[in-house]
């Protein structure tokens, strides 16, 4: 990834993976792939539907992307 500003391309995905690892994967000893898939799926649902995000004015991603409220941007 070359060029000015390219590091920003991955910053949001990297933050998601870090949250997933520290809040779900590292805290659970999955016995098999089926259990891991279920618990990670449950965590993703929590992350998107119930967990408020400070970067989104304490809205959940589902609320924000559904257009319930938009962010107030500084001019």
N, C-alpha and C positions, 0 to 999 in steps of 0.2 A: 504494500500500500504506500504509494509515493504521493507526494504533493501536499500542499498546505490544507489543513482541515480534514485529512483522511482518517486521522485517529478517532474522530467523532463518529464515524460510520458504525463502529462496533460498541461504543460505550454503553448503549442501552441494553444490548443483548448480553454483554459481559456482566452488567449489574444484575440482570435477571438470573443468569446462571449462578452468580455468587450467592444471591438470596436463596435460590433453590438448594444449593449445596449446604449452606449453613443452617437453614431453617427446616430442611426436610431430610436430605440424603444422609448427612453426617449424624443426625439424631436418631436414625432408624437402622436397625439391622434387618434388611430385607432377606427373607428366606429363599425367595425365588423371583424370577422375572415377573410373574403375574402379580405378586404382592407389591413389588416395586412400581410397576405400571399403575396399579390402583392408587397407591399412596401418593405418588408423584402427580397423578391426575387430580386427586383430591386437593393437593396443595396448589396446583395451577388454578383450580376453580376458586379456592380461597383467595389467592393472589389477585385474580381478576375481578371477583365479584364481591368480596367482603373486606379486603385489606385496603384501608385508605393510604394514599400516596401523597407525601408532602409536595412533591413536584407538580401534582395535579390539584392543588388547593384542597388537599385532604378528601378528594373524591376517589372512588375506585376507578380502575381503568374502564370497566364496563359503563359506569355512569358518564365518564368523560367522553368516551368515544360514541356513546349513544346521543351525545349532544345535550345532555341535561343542563350542563353549565360549561362555559368556556373559561379559560384562564384569562386573568387580567394581565396584560403585558405592559411592562414599563416602556414609556416612550423615549 
